[in-house]
C-alpha cells in the first residue's frame, strides 16, 4: 500500500482538552506532511478545519459534558477514595462506532477516548483495525487514567484485593472486566509514547500477548524555536533582573499527579530575592507567602508559550508520572533546560546533565540540587535542542506510524 493511498482516522474526545489533544494534532499534521490521507473525528467541540469531524456540537455537546460531570460525581460517591485522578467508565454508547464504520478509512487511530467518547462495548463493534496511541494508562487500568495508587492489580486480572485508600463499589475492577470481555473481539495495536510506558503496557494483562510499539510524540522544529530572552520577558511582563523558575501543567492545582506540591516545597527553600516563579496552565490565582509569583494562566497560543519557555532559566516538571512529557520537549527546543523526577516517560527526553536534570524520584532535595545546578550558569543552552529535534522531529515520527499502519493493514 502506497503512502498516498493510506486513509487514517484519528479518534479522540476533543481537539482542545489537555496534552493528548495537542499530541494528536501534531501526529495528524506530521502525517499530512508525509502525504497520508489523515482525518480527525472528535466526540465534542467545534472546528473549522477541513479534515476534522465532530460527533456532537452545540446543545448535544453541552449535554454530553454535563453528563460526564454528573457521572464523575456518581463514581466518587460509589467509590470513595483518597487517590485522586481522572476516571472514565465509558459505559454509555455515544454512536462513535457507528460513525466510524460509516467512513471509508483503512486504519482507526485512537488517542484519548475518556469522558464517554466511546463505550468500552462499542469498541468491539468497529470493523477496522485499530492503532491506539496511549497518552495515559487508561487502556490498561480500570477506570483510572493514571496509576496514582501504584497498584499492580492491572497485571493480574484485578484478582487481588484493593489497596488501601478505596472503599465502596470496586469501579476499577468492574471497568477492567468489561475491557477484558469486549476488547478480545477486535484487533488493537497499542502504541506507547515512551519506553517506560511500553514496559508497563507489555506487562499488563490486557496487552501482554500483543506487540507494543514505542513511538514518541512529534515536535515541529520550525514552530518550536527560541525567542530572545530579554524581549520575551518584557513582552510577558516578567522580571528582567531575577532568574526565572518556570512551572506549568494543565490544571496543575487540581491534578496531584503534576506534582505542584513537590515544586512548592522546593521553591520555599530558595532565596526568593534572586528568583521569580512563573506559572502557567491554571487560571486559579496562586499566592505563596514570601514568593515572587507570576501566574500566566492557561495558554492556548503556541507563540506565547514559546516566549514563556524562552523567558525562563529553568523549567521544572515535578510530575509524579508522565507517559511522555511533550512540554519538556517544547522547553528544550526553546533552549531552556528541564528538571524532573526520573522514572517515567521523561527519561526518554531529558539527557541528564546535558539537556536537564533527572532527580531521584520524589526526592525534593535532589530536585532542588537539579534546579541549582542549572541556575549556576554552567549550562550551554544553545546546544541542547539538537538532540530532541533529531529524536522527535515530525518526519521521523510520521514514518514510524506509517510503518505501523502498513504492518497491521497487512
Phi and psi in degrees as a GROMACS rama.xvg file:
@    title "Ramachandran Plot"
@    xaxis  label "Phi"
@    yaxis  label "Psi"
@TYPE xy
-75.0333  152.417  UNK-2
-55.7466  -43.2626  UNK-3
-68.7753  -14.6599  UNK-4
-91.2278  -8.86418  UNK-5
-76.81  120.966  UNK-6
-111.175  117.301  UNK-7
-118.801  136.317  UNK-8
-117.91  115.883  UNK-9
-87.1077  133.976  UNK-10
-122.941  129.552  UNK-11
-154.889  171.412  UNK-12
-66.9434  -47.9315  UNK-13
-155.491  176.221  UNK-14
-91.2486  -15.7139  UNK-15
-136.945  25.0485  UNK-16
-117.193  107.628  UNK-17
80.5253  174.493  UNK-18
-67.3556  -27.2601  UNK-19
-63.8217  -35.7749  UNK-20
-65.615  -41.3449  UNK-21
-61.8468  -45.3005  UNK-22
-62.9083  -42.2175  UNK-23
-59.5264  -46.1749  UNK-24
-61.8134  -38.2872  UNK-25
-67.6469  -38.886  UNK-26
-65.6927  -44.145  UNK-27
-57.1814  -47.9451  UNK-28
-66.742  -36.2297  UNK-29
-65.1721  -38.4426  UNK-30
-69.6469  -39.3521  UNK-31
-59.6321  -41.933  UNK-32
-65.456  -23.7153  UNK-33
-93.3335  13.6011  UNK-34
71.8226  29.0799  UNK-35
-94.6353  139.76  UNK-36
-78.6153  90.4061  UNK-37
-110.278  130.979  UNK-38
-132.372  163.641  UNK-39
-125.537  138.896  UNK-40
-127.358  118.714  UNK-41
-115.368  159.784  UNK-42
-75.428  -48.7879  UNK-43
-133.213  156.971  UNK-44
127.064  -157.317  UNK-45
-152.433  155.274  UNK-46
-161.628  143.83  UNK-47
-106.823  12.117  UNK-48
-76.7265  140.555  UNK-49
-63.4939  -35.3644  UNK-50
-97.0057  15.1035  UNK-51
-116.729  129.765  UNK-52
-115.193  144.998  UNK-53
-122.185  126.958  UNK-54
-71.5398  -43.5362  UNK-55
-129.048  123.084  UNK-56
-124.84  170.236  UNK-57
56.0258  -131.013  UNK-58
-65.5129  -32.2622  UNK-59
-64.4665  -40.6046  UNK-60
-66.2675  -40.0146  UNK-61
-62.0289  -42.0765  UNK-62
-63.1686  -42.057  UNK-63
-61.728  -46.9618  UNK-64
-63.3052  -39.1288  UNK-65
-64.1138  -41.4328  UNK-66
-60.6024  -43.0953  UNK-67
-61.1048  -41.9433  UNK-68
-64.4498  -42.076  UNK-69
-64.2054  -41.9781  UNK-70
-64.1854  -37.1377  UNK-71
-59.4646  -42.5038  UNK-72
-64.4602  -42.4134  UNK-73
-60.7527  -46.7159  UNK-74
-64.1845  -37.0728  UNK-75
-66.9727  -30.9144  UNK-76
-74.408  -41.428  UNK-77
-75.3056  -29.5892  UNK-78
-132.675  77.5227  UNK-79
-61.6312  136.134  UNK-80
-155.275  151.427  UNK-81
-87.6891  -8.62843  UNK-82
-90.2791  96.0348  UNK-83
-84.4014  127.668  UNK-84
-166.937  166.262  UNK-85
-65.8749  137.835  UNK-86
-128.112  140.128  UNK-87
-134.259  122.814  UNK-88
-93.0863  -28.7057  UNK-89
48.011  61.4927  UNK-90
-115.548  0.142959  UNK-91
-103.513  124.21  UNK-92
-67.2706  128.524  UNK-93
-100.415  -9.90717  UNK-94
86.8815  5.80404  UNK-95
-65.1903  -42.5416  UNK-96
-62.4927  -42.9067  UNK-97
-60.5703  -41.3933  UNK-98
-65.4891  -43.726  UNK-99
-60.2298  -46.2128  UNK-100
-66.848  -19.1394  UNK-101
-82.3052  -10.2052  UNK-102
-98.2295  149.906  UNK-103
-90.2704  92.9971  UNK-104
-136.586  155.165  UNK-105
-90.6963  -39.6705  UNK-106
-133.293  134.6  UNK-107
-98.0545  125.411  UNK-108
-114.038  102.893  UNK-109
-75.7655  147.989  UNK-110
-126.368  -120.705  UNK-111
-89.7298  113.807  UNK-112
-120.241  27.6717  UNK-113
-73.3473  -170.683  UNK-114
58.4167  38.6481  UNK-115
61.1325  31.4871  UNK-116
-58.5671  -43.7517  UNK-117
-153.475  135.762  UNK-118
-67.18  149.135  UNK-119
-55.3687  -41.7554  UNK-120
-66.472  -34.535  UNK-121
-63.0693  -33.6849  UNK-122
-58.322  -35.1266  UNK-123
-69.2535  -12.4649  UNK-124
-88.4926  -9.288  UNK-125
-72.8479  128.117  UNK-126
-101.297  32.4137  UNK-127
-128.277  159.921  UNK-128
-69.9789  145.862  UNK-129
-118.263  127.593  UNK-130
-101.99  133.362  UNK-131
-126.342  106.454  UNK-132
-80.3882  118.433  UNK-133
-92.8172  97.683  UNK-134
-80.8395  -9.00025  UNK-135
-150.832  -160.335  UNK-136
-105.521  9.58567  UNK-137
-55.4504  -39.2141  UNK-138
-59.6398  -23.5688  UNK-139
-107.938  -13.3604  UNK-140
-95.8651  -166.565  UNK-141
-85.0078  -105.85  UNK-142
-93.5544  -18.8242  UNK-143
-71.7258  143.298  UNK-144
-90.2415  -18.5043  UNK-145
-138.84  146.506  UNK-146
-84.9358  68.3957  UNK-147
-69.4246  -24.5082  UNK-148
-85.0652  -13.771  UNK-149
75.1696  14.8535  UNK-150
-68.3909  150.555  UNK-151
-111.143  21.5297  UNK-152
-63.0945  -29.4585  UNK-153
-68.1949  -12.5435  UNK-154
-86.3287  -17.4063  UNK-155
-133.726  44.5504  UNK-156
58.3055  25.2186  UNK-157
53.1986  30.6533  UNK-158
-79.6536  -24.826  UNK-159
-77.0921  150.862  UNK-160
-61.4083  154.592  UNK-161
-62.7242  150.717  UNK-162
-73.2763  169.135  UNK-163
-65.3114  152.978  UNK-164
103.621  1.1998  UNK-165
-123.436  150.278  UNK-166
-151.079  173.208  UNK-167
76.1157  -153.721  UNK-168
-64.0409  138.666  UNK-169
-85.9662  78.4049  UNK-170
-65.4532  -33.7611  UNK-171
-60.0154  -49.03  UNK-172
-65.4656  -44.7166  UNK-173
-63.0298  -39.1666  UNK-174
-66.7853  -42.5622  UNK-175
-63.4728  -41.1541  UNK-176
-62.869  -34.3608  UNK-177
-66.7452  -40.136  UNK-178
-60.7345  -46.1335  UNK-179
-59.7342  -41.9184  UNK-180
-68.2879  -45.0285  UNK-181
-94.729  -25.8098  UNK-182
-80.6885  -8.30576  UNK-183
-69.6425  -15.1264  UNK-184
-90.9189  1.58182  UNK-185
-141.103  147.9  UNK-186
-82.2522  116.604  UNK-187
-119.014  124.099  UNK-188
-103.761  101.393  UNK-189
-75.4051  141.821  UNK-190
-124.036  117.927  UNK-191
-86.5078  149.652  UNK-192
-98.2138  1.39099  UNK-193
-154.911  162.606  UNK-194
-66.4447  -35.8337  UNK-195
-59.9662  -46.3605  UNK-196
-68.7867  -37.0362  UNK-197
-58.9001  -40.4613  UNK-198
-65.7586  -40.3402  UNK-199
-66.0945  -47.4356  UNK-200
-63.6467  -39.3188  UNK-201
-65.0793  -28.2761  UNK-202
-85.1679  -18.1669  UNK-203
-65.3095  148.97  UNK-204
-62.9718  -38.3971  UNK-205
-68.5618  -29.8232  UNK-206
-126.47  14.0844  UNK-207
-69.0813  -18.0334  UNK-208
-103.86  14.0452  UNK-209
-116.129  143.734  UNK-210
-67.6307  123.652  UNK-211
-110.043  111.422  UNK-212
-82.5327  157.376  UNK-213
-117.602  114.841  UNK-214
-134.33  114.968  UNK-215
-73.0389  165.38  UNK-216
-76.3305  144.206  UNK-217
-85.6192  161.7  UNK-218
-132.165  137.216  UNK-219
-88.4355  107.102  UNK-220
-65.4273  -22.3119  UNK-221
-79.6497  -25.3113  UNK-222
-88.1338  -33.7782  UNK-223
-103.49  85.5641  UNK-224
-129.019  155.332  UNK-225
-74.4824  150.218  UNK-226
-98.8372  167.588  UNK-227
-62.9242  131.009  UNK-228
-62.4275  -47.552  UNK-229
-64.6415  -45.2608  UNK-230
-62.2709  -38.8542  UNK-231
-63.5846  -42.3242  UNK-232
-64.7495  -41.9016  UNK-233
-62.9122  -46.4475  UNK-234
-64.9749  -34.5419  UNK-235
-88.5569  -4.94531  UNK-236
73.0492  33.6825  UNK-237
-100.937  166.417  UNK-238
-62.0622  137.865  UNK-239
-94.762  -12.6582  UNK-240
-109.04  -29.3032  UNK-241
-88.4671  155.65  UNK-242
-75.8676  142.359  UNK-243
-107.737  125.579  UNK-244
-104.054  119.077  UNK-245
-103.74  137.125  UNK-246
-137.956  131.873  UNK-247
-160.551  137.717  UNK-248
-164.525  152.05  UNK-249
-62.2682  120.39  UNK-250
52.1475  46.0264  UNK-251
-64.7061  -21.8521  UNK-252
-75.5948  -24.9924  UNK-253
-108.226  -8.84835  UNK-254
-109.798  100.096  UNK-255
-62.7504  -20.8753  UNK-256
-67.3419  -18.2318  UNK-257
-76.3931  -9.94178  UNK-258
72.2584  28.8144  UNK-259
-63.2688  -33.5723  UNK-260
-62.2768  -39.5142  UNK-261
-62.0702  -44.2877  UNK-262
-61.8112  -45.087  UNK-263
-61.708  -41.5773  UNK-264
-63.5647  -39.0899  UNK-265
-70.4936  -47.8918  UNK-266
-69.9503  -19.9646  UNK-267
-68.6294  -16.9436  UNK-268
-90.8004  -2.92645  UNK-269
-100.481  149.994  UNK-270
-73.0984  102.017  UNK-271
-74.579  -3.51129  UNK-272
-70.9297  -15.9872  UNK-273
-100.127  -14.6606  UNK-274
-130.199  152.618  UNK-275
-119.407  134.036  UNK-276
-96.7632  125.736  UNK-277
-116.438  130.028  UNK-278
-118.212  151.139  UNK-279
-150.951  156.07  UNK-280
114.539  -9.90419  UNK-281
-142.718  136.014  UNK-282
-86.807  -3.62188  UNK-283
-76.4071  128.392  UNK-284
-59.4271  141.337  UNK-285
-122.282  123.867  UNK-286
-131.01  122.583  UNK-287
-125.871  122.011  UNK-288
-53.9773  129.201  UNK-289
87.0754  -3.2324  UNK-290
-109.232  139.837  UNK-291
-85.828  99.6621  UNK-292
-118.544  136.815  UNK-293
-126.245  114.857  UNK-294
-100.193  117.41  UNK-295
-89.9248  -1.19491  UNK-296
73.8805  -165.042  UNK-297
-74.7867  137.305  UNK-298
-119.237  123.905  UNK-299
-121.561  20.4088  UNK-300
-122.517  119.35  UNK-301
-60.0207  -42.7348  UNK-302
-62.7269  -42.0352  UNK-303
-66.748  -39.7733  UNK-304
-64.5611  -38.2525  UNK-305
-59.2403  -41.4662  UNK-306
-67.3308  -35.5303  UNK-307
-64.1939  -48.5835  UNK-308
-60.1826  -43.5535  UNK-309
-65.6952  -29.9897  UNK-310
-74.6698  -22.2048  UNK-311
-84.8694  157.297  UNK-312
-95.0992  -27.1363  UNK-313
-153.605  142.918  UNK-314
-112.828  124.931  UNK-315
-105.311  124.287  UNK-316
-118.246  89.0034  UNK-317
-90.3979  31.1902  UNK-318
-60.1851  144.279  UNK-319
-74.6713  -23.1357  UNK-320
-161.771  132.047  UNK-321
-136.978  121.528  UNK-322
-65.6487  -32.8245  UNK-323
-136.228  -80.4991  UNK-324
112.474  55.4153  UNK-325
-66.391  -22.2367  UNK-326
-63.1514  -32.4591  UNK-327
-66.0031  -39.7536  UNK-328
-63.832  -43.4539  UNK-329
-60.1213  -45.2618  UNK-330
-62.6633  -46.3401  UNK-331
-65.554  -36.2309  UNK-332
-63.2562  -26.79  UNK-333
-93.0004  14.0295  UNK-334
68.4872  28.4338  UNK-335
-113.783  119.479  UNK-336
-64.4245  158.002  UNK-337
-122.345  136.474  UNK-338
-112.422  130.244  UNK-339
-152.926  166.167  UNK-340
-77.7798  139.441  UNK-341
-74.3598  168.659  UNK-342
99.2664  18.6619  UNK-343
-148.861  -157.677  UNK-344
-62.6368  -20.5865  UNK-345
-66.2049  -18.2208  UNK-346
-61.4212  -28.9675  UNK-347
-75.6905  -20.031  UNK-348
-100.127  -46.4781  UNK-349
-88.5178  121.08  UNK-350
-89.8376  104.238  UNK-351
-53.1863  125.796  UNK-352
70.8289  6.88922  UNK-353
-118.555  -50.4525  UNK-354
-112.322  0.700695  UNK-355
169.585  -158.897  UNK-356
-138.92  126.378  UNK-357
-102.558  107.959  UNK-358
-82.9459  156.9  UNK-359
-57.5578  130.904  UNK-360
-48.8816  120.902  UNK-361
65.1441  15.0852  UNK-362
-89.8966  102.722  UNK-363
-66.5523  -30.8809  UNK-364
-66.5321  -38.6278  UNK-365
-72.6542  -33.9382  UNK-366
-61.8462  -42.8331  UNK-367
-62.7534  -40.9339  UNK-368
-61.5218  -37.862  UNK-369
-66.4604  -42.021  UNK-370
-61.4641  -46.1185  UNK-371
-65.3101  -34.5039  UNK-372
-65.4693  -29.676  UNK-373
-82.5507  -37.9745  UNK-374
-74.5655  -5.40718  UNK-375
-83.3966  7.55274  UNK-376
70.9714  18.419  UNK-377
-88.1554  0.806342  UNK-378
-91.9859  137.769  UNK-379
-98.9487  84.3143  UNK-380
-60.5433  -30.451  UNK-381
-72.4887  -5.69866  UNK-382
-105.236  -3.87383  UNK-383
-80.793  -18.4869  UNK-384
-80.3736  -18.2272  UNK-385
-61.6907  -41.7436  UNK-386
-65.4591  -44.2624  UNK-387
-70.5394  -32.5449  UNK-388
-66.7872  -41.9473  UNK-389
-63.7288  -34.2166  UNK-390
-87.1171  -36.1289  UNK-391
-118.686  16.2108  UNK-392
-64.7324  152.711  UNK-393
-58.6467  -40.591  UNK-394
-64.761  -42.9976  UNK-395
-61.2451  -45.6562  UNK-396
-68.1021  -41.093  UNK-397
-59.2116  -42.6543  UNK-398
-63.4132  -37.0557  UNK-399
-65.8186  -40.3711  UNK-400
-68.2088  -40.0561  UNK-401
-59.5492  -42.5  UNK-402
-61.8453  -40.5553  UNK-403
-66.2618  -43.3531  UNK-404
-59.5981  -46.6549  UNK-405
-63.5707  -37.7447  UNK-406
-66.1497  -44.8445  UNK-407
-79.5143  -17.6555  UNK-408
-85.5651  -5.16941  UNK-409
